[in-house]
Every structure is written in C-alpha cells, then in structure tokens.
Amino acid sequence: MLQIYNYIRPWRTCIISHQVMRRVCESSSRQWMPASTLSTILTGDVGQYYDTKLTMSTTHKMNSPLSPSRRFWHHSSILNTQQPPWQMPRTTVPSPNQVKPQSEPVEEMVDEGSLILLEQICDADSVQAILGVYEEQEDKFTEVHSARALWCLGQVCGRDYQKVASDVDHLPAEIGTTELIKMEGFRHLCSKVLQDSPHMSDASFLSILDSVQRLNISDRSDLVRTLLEQCKHRLNTLPPNELSLLVVILNRIPGSNTLARILLDGAALKVPDIINDITQLITVARFLKVLGRRLSFDDQKKLVNRLLAILIAGNNLTVESVIQGLTAVVDMRGHTKTYCKVALEFLVDKLDEVSRSDLVSIMIALSKHRYYDEEFFQVVGDHVAQMITNSSGSYDAWNLNQLSHICRVYTMFNHLHPALLDAIAELIVLSNRPYTLLSLTHITQAFAKFAYLPPDVPQILDFVTNACNMAEMEKEPFWVCISIATSLMCCGRYPDQMVEFILRRLSQQVSLDDLAMLNNMRKMHQVMRVRGFTANLPEFQKIIDSIPADLGQRKLSPKVERVYKKARVMTKEALTSVAKETSDVVEDVDAGLGYTIDFVLKQEEIKQAVVLQDSKCYAANVPQHALVWNKLMEEHLQANGYQVVWLQVEDIITLIDTEERAAFISNRVGCNGA
C-alpha cells in the first residue's frame, strides 16, 4: 500500500514519479484522493512537497520512466561529461527508449469512438464545456484526449504568448486562470495528464507543457516540475523542429527556474550536431532567437548560413517563418544583409497575409539591421495607408502605438511617404483612439523632419498641441517633452504651455551627463531663434549659456570627416577657377545662430552661400526634397541676404578633375567663370 503524506524536508525536493501517481489513481477512487493532494500538484507551495515511503525492488527502480531525484542533476555535468547530461545521472536510470512515444497519426491510434470524443473536446468553446466532456467521458480518455483537453483550456482562458497585447482579437475568457486552478474537475484533469504524459507523443507532450504556461500554473508546482523532469528523457531524442519548440517553451519559464535553464544549456549543446538536419526555416529562427547567445560564434554563423540556404531554396516557406527569421538574425553575425534582401523579395508580394503586429516587427527589425530598400518601403507605405483608410471606423483599426513605430522607422531612413502621413493624421484627428505623448512624439517627428503638413488635415498640429497638457507631460520622460516641443516648433507651432513646463524643469536642474538631451536642447533653442519665437527666449538663453559649449556636441566620424575635408579642398579649387578674383571666395563665414557657411562667393552685388551637405540631408526617395534642418538654415541665410547653393559631397567627389567640378559648380551658382 502506498502511503502519501506531507512532510517538510528543506534539504530535499522529491518529485512524485509517474509510477507513484499511476498507482494512486488506479488504487483509489477520485473521491478518496484528498483535495490537498491534487492542489499541491498545481501549486507546489513550500512545505507541501511529496515525500513517498515506498518498498520498491531494484527492478521497479530500473523500470521507472522518470529520472530519480533531481539531486543527480548538476550544472557541472554539462561541462564534465562526454555523453549528454540527461543520460548521465550518478546512478543507473532507464534508457530514454524504454518509453517510446507514439508517433502515428491520431486517426491510426484511436478508434472511431475516440475520434468522436476528440471532436467533442475540440468543439467545446468554454471552460465548463471542456471540463464537462471530461467529467462525462473520463473512463474513455486516452493520453491524446487529456493532452487535447488541456490544450483547449489553454486556448480558451490562457494568455497568448504569440500575440502582442494590442493585436489580440478574441474576447476575454469568462473564467480566469486563478479560478480555474481551484476547480476540482481541472485538478483531476491535471492528474490524468500527469499520469499519461510519459506515454504521449512529442507533439502532445509539448502541447501540455505550453498549455500549463498559458494557464499560469506556477513553475514551482509539482506538475510543472515533473514535466520538466520528463524533458530530460526526451531532450536527446527530439527531432529538430520539436526541439526548437521545446526551447521556446523553456525560455518562457522564469529565469529563477534552475532546471529550465539547464535544459536550455543542454539543448544548446545538441544544436551544433543537428544543424545540417534542419529543413524548416522557423526551426532555425527559433534556435537563433532563444539559444543564439548560448552558442559559439562559429555555430551562430552556421545557423545563419543554414537559415539563408533554406530561404534561398524557397521550399515550404511561410510568411510567419520568414518574419521570425528576420527578427532572429538581428543580433547575429553573418550574411544578415543578404537575408534581409531575399526575405523582402519574398514578403513584398504577400503583405496581405501579414498581420499588423508582424508588419511592425518587420519594420523594427529592418531598423535594427540598418537595412533600407526603397521599393519595399514604398509598397509597405501604400499598404498601410490603404489599411488605415479601410479600417479607420472599425474595431480592427490601427492603434497609435503601432503607427508610431512605423513612423519612427520611416523617419530614421528619411523615406518620405505623403500618403502614409496623410492617413495617419486623418486617423489621429477624426478617430477617438487612445494615445500617449510618446506615440505622438514619433509621429510628430515625421511631420517635422520632412517639413510636411497634410493638406487635408492641417488641424493635426492643433490636436498634438492640445494633447500636451500638464497631466500628460508629468507622466512622460523629460526628453519626450523636449522632442515633441521641438517638432511642433519646426512645423511653425509654438507650444507655450509645454515650453513653460520645460523651462521650469530646467531651472530646477540641468543634467550635464545626459548628452543626448543637451543636444536636443540646443536644437530646440536654435529653432526658437530661427522661427522667431521670442516669448521665452531670454530664459532659455540663460540655460544654454550655462552649459559648456563643447558638451554634447555631435562630431563627425573620422571616415566622414576625411571625405568632407577632401570635398572642401576640391570645391575650393573649383570655386577659385570660377570666381573672377581669388578674393571673391571666402571660407568659413559665421552666419549667426550657430550656422557656418563653407564658402561665400561674391558676384557683384550678390552673395552666394555655398554649403556642402551629404545625401542624408535629403529624403532618400525624393533627392530634391530637403529635410527640415536644411530648410531652417536656408530660411535664416535668405533672411540675411544670401542666395543659398547646396552642393552634395557625393557629387563633388565623383567628378574626375577640377575642370569638370568647375563646370558643375559654375552651372549651379549661375556664373560663366573668369
């Protein structure tokens, strides 16, 4: 007779074995088993671990499908054993092949009655319905049915790890997971799952391990602990795709769970040996995303190469797998640029199959890769603008957080898409969507950087200005307030309430350690002076004067500085040959307000300011469209009597000799030479 009782032994955690649980369930009726026994399986509270007194023969110990106590599982075994650690405890344990999971299709494993029962479980759409099927048909439940029942419960009321919270389109569950765990029927189902788990196929086993996480069952519970112990038997025999699913599930378990971390380390040891056996793109993506930092540089590179090879081969590709691969290789080294190119060629014709959250993930991944494809950005902009227009009045409309991420990426790559900006402005003004100042900041920065105001929705600036009230500003980081105020002033709108708030905060304390904020403050001060916003200018001037002049100033990289100096020398030679007299060319003229003119060319009564810029000062897809900082400088120079001539560094350097450069510059400045 088995005797199970609660006993506190802080120096030992005894995980209840499959044989113990099977004998408890077979020798006892459901009514006999105490509720506290079933509860402990789910909660695993301290002081309620099982301690089992058994009189077992050596044969029974040898045939147990579970490993013995976790005391035989050590970190050191991963490094000090040649065989995989899940096969090398200090005492004899059964071979993983003793319990062979069934791999046949469900239709071949069960009879017609079992298939009907499986359909009933799948058709149940509520917690009560699923548990009701189990209550009525418990004696007919096999491991397939118990695994499916728990999976359905996870889908009905568990949290979905695969979706962004803003993109969940199902209704909230009628029963929360806390109430579910207290239900007796659910406890008995978990007991049944624990009894059947050693005999389940790999797919069923992974589904129940995933489901207990969706149901928020504590990783300290005996249910989860026992399932993790069983992972040690399966880890070395799992095919690549199932192994990748397991590492994703293990990665969701809190980092404080030592056994889950060790299992991940064990999986990382196995991955290098199976790279050439992987045939699915999503499998490689999962390994890279979860185990990337646990692998050596060479193994990372092999996985990236394998990922690229599968993508180029184009067999059995799905939109989800390509997107996961794109996000997985962000931090990896190798042919990531090549992967981006091939992936975008695949995705550009399948945007209708991409969800909003996945589209945002694609754009964020491209920003991290620093990869820009003008055609793809244009197509995505058209697609998003059309989606906003079609769904602006429905529940499925875009939220501003998603659109702010897209705007930030377009702003980063200087890609001007007027239709996209028009659609976003219309959605903000005409719909009552929730927003934060941070999301409005990224959107307003796009309007400001491109010096673009939607012609049909000019009231977008009024909306943003009114949104910047005191209560909202107090909630956000200080840099957000400075950034959105600067953007509004670039667009010609002075947010007096926000400027007063900024000045009040700056008068209390100016952090000289935050160099990015100091640079943003200088930009804001410069915009105020150029735009003629003088209301709070004296107070702001005092704060700027108190900051060391060179602190927070951005400097050119050595490579860019060398190119710029080379272009200056070439430009000076060409201007000298163009001018009537050498004295007509003046270098480095201070134009005030922080602006310096590279060359001033005097032609009779006309002063021409020749300014060198690179292509990043213009829209990437519209080379003739200057960005806001060029336009602000041009406004200031024109107000001081200069005609502004912009020369791109790339144009000067690509010309062969001085004569060609002189002809090019002569055409730009509008003179005929000496």
Buried (B, 14 or more C-beta within 10 A) or exposed (E): EEEBEEEEEEEEBBBBBBBBBBBBBEEBEEEEBEEEBBBBBBBBEEEBBBBBEEEEEEEEBEEBBBBBBBEBBBEEBBEEEEEBBBBBBEEEBBEBEEBEBBEEEBEEBBEEEBBEBBEBBBEBEBBBBBBBBBEEBBEEBBBBBBBBBBBBBBBBBBBEEEBBEEBEEEEEBEBEBEEBBEBEBBBBBBBBBBBBBBBBBBBBBBBBBBBBBBBBBBBBBBBBBBBBBBBBBBBBBBBBBBBBBBBBBBBBBEEEBEBBBBBBBBBBBBBBEBBEEBBBBBBBBBBBBBBBEBBEEEBBBBBBBBBBEBBEEEEEBBBBBBBBBBBBBBEBEBBBEBBBEBBBEBBBEEBEEBBBBBBBBBBBBBBBBEBBBEEBBBBBBBBBBBBBEEBBEEEEBBBBBBBBBBBBBBBBBBBBBBBBBBBBBBBBBEEEBEBBBBBBBBBBBBBBBBBBBBEEBEBBBEBBBEBBEEEBBEEBEBBBBBBBBBBBBBBEBBBEBBBBBBBEBBEEEBEEEBEEBBBBBBBBBBBBBBBEBEEBBEBBEEBBEEBEEEEBEEEEEEEEEEBBEEBBEBBBBBBBBBBEEEEBBEBEBEBEBBBEBBBBBBBEEEBBBBBBBEEEBBBBBBEEBBBBBBBBBBEBBEEBEBBBBBBBBEBBBEBEEEEEBBBBBBEBBEBEEE
